[in-house]
Amino acid sequence: MLGSIAGDIIGSRYEASKVEGIDFELFTEESRFTDDTVLSVATSDAILFERPFEDAYREYTHMYPSAGYGGDYIKWAFTEDSKPYGSYGNGSAMRVSPVGFAYDDEETVMEMAKASAECTHNHEQGILGAQATAMCVLWARTGKSKDEIRAMVSERFKYNLERTLDEIRPTYSFKGSCQETVPEAITAFLESSSIEDAIRKAVSLGGDADTLGCITGSIAHAYYGQLPGSILSEIRARLDEPLMGIVTEFCKRCGIPL
């Protein structure tokens, strides 16, 4: 989860733009948390307090109404008793990482990832993107190798993970769908050597950089372990007390070093 927040904040200033290479400045005064972080924390809250995901999502969106949500999602969040709207957007994948950290068996992770997605993103691809991301987090933190993760994602979710980042980057632009974001984010993790390197490579693709960084960062955190202290300090400096409080409680509950 911390990796997803780091990726969101790092990617926030590069959204909808191209980054030249991976040697960019990680944090600046413009770096901030966005809807990716807000809804990831909401997912953690729903898990911690065993309440419906949709209740947590609405509550946190009302608390942070200007975090950068999509138009359809905003209508859903501010319309009482609104129904899922058939989305296959990458919002379901960006917020799901706590599921992969909280549960230890594949069946539960798949079930809870679906539940977290379908209250809004009930299109098959929206659910699939959330499940693929959560399963990568589970596999990464339970000792699966990168080759095993690549093979299992390709087999179960039918994502093409054969393209390299160098092959993806020249023609990649802003993509809002799960099917055009999640495979690329996973590829950035597969080519990485550390959490920071993974996030840098995801953000370097351009487009929806904060969401790419968020998804990749969550998997890299699960795989490589504790975030560097320099990145943790930047997260602490940018999250307010309510968000940081849930992050701290969730990490404590799941045994995640903070």
C-alpha positions in Angstrom: 0.0 0.0 0.0 2.8 2.4 0.9 4.3 1.7 -2.5 1.1 2.7 -4.2 1.0 6.0 -2.3 4.6 6.7 -3.2 3.9 6.0 -6.9 0.9 8.2 -6.9 2.7 11.2 -5.3 5.8 10.8 -7.5 3.7 10.4 -10.6 1.3 13.3 -9.8 3.4 16.1 -11.3 4.0 14.1 -14.6 0.4 13.2 -15.3 -0.5 13.6 -19.0 3.1 14.4 -19.9 6.2 12.7 -21.2 9.2 12.3 -19.0 12.6 12.2 -20.6 14.2 9.0 -19.2 14.0 7.8 -15.6 16.4 10.3 -14.0 13.8 12.8 -13.0 13.4 14.5 -9.6 11.3 12.2 -7.4 9.6 14.9 -5.2 9.1 18.6 -5.7 6.7 21.2 -4.3 4.2 20.2 -6.9 4.1 16.5 -5.8 0.9 15.7 -4.1 -1.4 12.8 -3.3 -4.4 12.3 -5.7 -7.5 10.2 -5.9 -5.3 7.1 -6.2 -4.1 7.6 -2.6 -7.5 8.7 -1.2 -9.3 5.6 -2.6 -6.5 3.3 -1.6 -6.8 4.5 1.9 -10.5 4.1 1.7 -10.0 0.5 0.7 -7.8 0.0 3.7 -10.5 1.6 5.9 -13.2 -0.7 4.5 -11.0 -3.7 5.3 -10.0 -2.6 8.7 -13.5 -1.8 9.9 -15.3 -4.5 7.8 -17.7 -2.2 6.0 -18.8 -2.0 2.4 -16.3 -0.6 0.0 -18.8 1.7 -1.6 -19.5 3.3 1.8 -15.8 4.0 2.4 -15.3 5.3 -1.2 -18.2 7.7 -0.9 -17.1 8.9 2.6 -13.5 9.6 1.5 -14.5 11.2 -1.8 -16.7 13.6 0.2 -13.8 14.3 2.6 -11.4 15.0 -0.4 -13.6 16.1 -3.2 -10.9 17.8 -5.2 -8.4 14.9 -5.5 -8.8 14.4 -9.2 -11.5 11.8 -9.7 -13.1 10.9 -13.1 -16.4 12.5 -14.0 -18.5 9.3 -13.9 -17.0 8.4 -10.6 -17.8 11.8 -9.1 -21.4 11.5 -10.2 -21.6 8.1 -8.6 -20.0 9.3 -5.3 -22.3 12.3 -4.9 -25.6 10.6 -6.0 -27.3 8.8 -3.2 -28.1 5.1 -3.9 -26.3 5.4 -7.3 -25.5 2.1 -9.1 -22.4 0.8 -10.8 -21.8 2.4 -14.1 -20.1 -0.3 -16.2 -16.7 1.2 -16.1 -13.5 -0.5 -17.2 -11.4 2.4 -16.1 -8.1 1.9 -14.2 -9.7 3.4 -11.0 -10.5 -0.1 -9.9 -6.9 -1.2 -10.1 -5.3 1.9 -8.6 -7.2 1.5 -5.3 -7.1 -2.3 -4.8 -3.6 -2.9 -3.4 -4.6 -3.2 0.3 -6.6 -6.3 -0.7 -3.4 -8.0 -1.7 -1.7 -7.1 1.5 -4.6 -8.0 3.8 -5.5 -11.5 2.7 -3.3 -14.5 2.4 -5.2 -16.9 0.0 -5.9 -16.5 -3.6 -9.6 -17.2 -3.4 -10.2 -14.4 -0.9 -8.0 -11.9 -2.7 -9.9 -12.6 -6.0 -13.3 -12.3 -4.2 -12.4 -9.1 -2.3 -10.8 -7.5 -5.3 -14.0 -8.1 -7.3 -16.0 -6.6 -4.4 -13.8 -3.5 -4.3 -14.2 -3.0 -8.0 -17.8 -3.8 -8.9 -19.5 -1.2 -6.7 -18.4 1.2 -9.5 -16.4 -0.6 -12.1 -18.6 -3.6 -12.8 -17.4 -4.1 -16.4 -15.5 -7.4 -16.8 -12.3 -5.6 -17.6 -12.7 -3.3 -14.6 -13.0 -6.3 -12.3 -10.2 -8.1 -14.1 -7.8 -5.2 -13.7 -8.4 -5.0 -9.9 -8.0 -8.8 -9.5 -4.8 -8.9 -11.5 -3.3 -6.1 -9.5 -4.3 -7.6 -6.2 -3.0 -11.0 -7.2 0.3 -9.6 -8.2 0.6 -8.0 -4.8 -0.2 -11.3 -3.1 2.2 -13.3 -5.3 5.0 -10.7 -4.9 4.8 -10.6 -1.1 4.6 -14.4 -0.7 7.8 -15.2 -2.6 6.8 -15.8 -6.2 9.6 -15.0 -8.7 9.1 -12.4 -11.4 9.1 -15.2 -14.0 6.3 -17.0 -12.0 4.3 -13.8 -11.7 4.6 -13.1 -15.4 3.5 -16.6 -16.3 0.6 -16.6 -13.9 -0.7 -13.2 -14.9 -0.5 -14.1 -18.6 -2.3 -17.4 -18.0 -5.0 -16.2 -15.6 -5.7 -12.7 -16.9 -4.6 -13.0 -20.5 -2.5 -9.8 -20.4 0.3 -9.5 -22.9 3.5 -9.1 -20.8 5.8 -9.9 -23.7 6.5 -6.3 -24.8 9.4 -4.5 -23.1 9.1 -0.9 -21.8 11.3 0.2 -24.7 8.8 -1.3 -27.1 5.8 0.2 -25.2 7.1 3.7 -24.6 7.4 5.3 -28.1 3.7 5.0 -28.9 2.2 5.0 -25.4 -0.1 7.9 -24.4 -2.7 8.7 -21.8 -4.7 5.5 -21.3 -7.6 5.4 -18.8 -8.7 1.7 -19.1 -7.5 -1.2 -17.0 -6.6 -3.2 -20.1 -4.2 -0.4 -21.3 -2.8 0.4 -17.9 -2.4 -2.7 -15.7 -0.2 -4.8 -18.2 2.1 -1.8 -18.6 2.3 -1.2 -14.9 3.1 -4.9 -14.3 5.8 -4.8 -17.0 7.5 -1.8 -15.3 7.7 -3.9 -12.1 9.0 -6.9 -13.9 11.8 -4.8 -15.4 12.7 -3.1 -12.1 15.6 -3.5 -9.7 14.0 -1.7 -6.7 10.9 0.0 -5.5 12.2 3.4 -6.6 13.4 2.0 -10.0 10.0 0.4 -10.6 8.1 3.7 -10.0 10.6 5.6 -12.1 10.1 3.2 -15.0 6.3 3.3 -14.7 6.1 7.1 -14.6 8.5 7.3 -17.5 5.8 5.8 -19.8 3.9 9.1 -19.5 0.1 9.4 -19.8 -1.7 8.5 -16.6 1.6 8.6 -14.7 0.2 8.8 -11.1 -1.9 5.7 -11.7 0.9 3.8 -13.4 3.2 4.7 -10.5 0.5 3.7 -8.0 -0.1 0.2 -9.5 3.5 -0.5 -10.1 4.6 0.9 -6.7 2.1 -1.4 -4.9 3.5 -4.6 -6.5 7.1 -3.4 -6.1 6.6 -2.7 -2.4 5.2 -6.2 -1.9 8.1 -7.7 -3.8 11.1 -5.7 -2.5 9.9 -5.0 1.0 10.3 -1.8 3.1 10.3 1.5 1.3 13.5 3.6 1.6 13.3 6.1 4.6 13.7 9.0 2.2 10.5 8.1 0.4 8.6 7.3 3.6 9.5 10.7 5.0 8.1 12.4 1.8 4.8 10.4 2.2 4.5 11.5 5.8 5.1 15.1 4.9 2.3 15.1 2.3 -0.5 13.0 3.9 -2.8 14.7 6.5 -3.6 13.2 9.9 -6.8 11.3 8.9 -5.1 9.6 5.9 -1.9 8.9 7.7 -3.8 7.5 10.7 -5.5 4.8 8.5 -2.2 4.0 6.7 -0.5 3.5 10.1 -3.3 1.3 11.5 -3.5 -0.8 8.3 0.3 -1.3 8.2 0.3 -2.3 11.8 -2.6 -4.8 11.2 -0.8 -6.3 8.2 2.7 -6.3 9.6 4.0 -3.8 7.0 7.1 -1.9 8.2 6.4 1.8 8.5 
